[in-house]
């Protein structure tokens, strides 16, 4: 079963980290990604640029409107994601708990909807 | 339907359902429908005689109904034959030992990925014999709200694939704690609350005790099982006082004033046998609380209560599961063992944490009253009354306040 692990953390925390600290965290991310590739759980993943670059688009009555910024103003922002393969929610939770940002932010685990014949 | 068959269905439902959920690969809805159909089929088929192995009959019937339903769905979706569910082993030999899947059902119902109130509702609905309406009544919710809560929980189990299995050893202690927490919440909902329908509340305590027994029976021998024995003993001991703890007017009767001949002796004896193994097997928070309750239950009169021992157990509990309320109980035990003057400093030390808790003021008032400091006791009772929520407790505090207030000041 596929799970999308959405990484929410506070961009300000990242911005306030010293170079050595953020370097260590990036190192942990690289190691984690390597590990779940080797164990066969990794299907994909990306880090995102800061929410300052986000645009929200809506279509209402056929009219498209775009607004600057993310859909929701929250303390934590979507900073990246992993798409993983896990046998059940318990395994997915164990993997998500190893994502470095779980220690400073939070990870939302969303099962990917199975589409017939996909 | 005859009473015998109805009782048999009630007794077997959780077990049959637990095994059928395994067949449907964690699909609760589908399994519930299949079990319902199997029971309906049994009413027809057992008209003349109940089979020798009714449980095996029901499990097999429910499994076949579930597999039929899965096949129908598969056909609807026109998925190739290779993906059809494997043919179940229907050999009669397999039926001799129907596996007991209720433990995995417990762990799945109490999975931390489900909301706490959903864990409780799902446990009562699938493992207990309560209907959705009964659960709604017990938790003061509408049946529609409760039904929605159950559907949402079942949808999450299926959609997020919450596993249907006993957790691996590394997670077992934590997950067993979660199951025990749900069982004890159900018990307290029935025992502590004074509002609501009395009959359904009695049902909740009985259901919690039944679930506690089941957990002890099914858990493999380990520290977790010892603590489950502690939980069961604790519930049995509290519940053994059910008839003595309120008077005819529905007012609370304090432990020391209760008529001990109205305590349920058989239930106390059952609990007392569970306490030593629970203590030896780990002495967790439930085991320690059970040991304290056991000392109360064993005292022939309130005056003969072994307060030094109770204080020692509360001290251990405070190390194991520290909380201001445990510290308050320790202070009260010290006061009972060594006099109100010995207990008062312990109580006063808890003011920062407990100044908003009516029982802290009530305990303090009681010690001041016994020390003859009636004016200070009155002030403390008034503060407790300002904070108290339940009506019987309010009436009790008002009686005590009247006792310490000079007639001229009333």
Contacts between the chains, C-beta under 8 A, distances in Angstrom:
chain1	res1	chain2	res2	distance
A	1	B	161	5.1
A	87	B	161	7.9
A	87	B	163	7.8
A	88	B	161	4.6
A	88	B	162	7.0
A	88	B	163	4.0
A	89	B	111	7.9
A	89	B	113	5.9
A	89	B	160	4.8
A	89	B	161	5.5
A	89	B	162	4.9
A	89	B	163	6.7
A	90	B	162	7.7
A	90	B	163	5.2
A	90	B	167	7.2
A	90	B	171	7.6
A	93	B	113	7.5
A	109	B	160	7.5
A	111	B	159	5.7
A	111	B	160	4.7
A	111	B	161	6.6
A	116	B	77	5.9
A	116	B	79	7.7
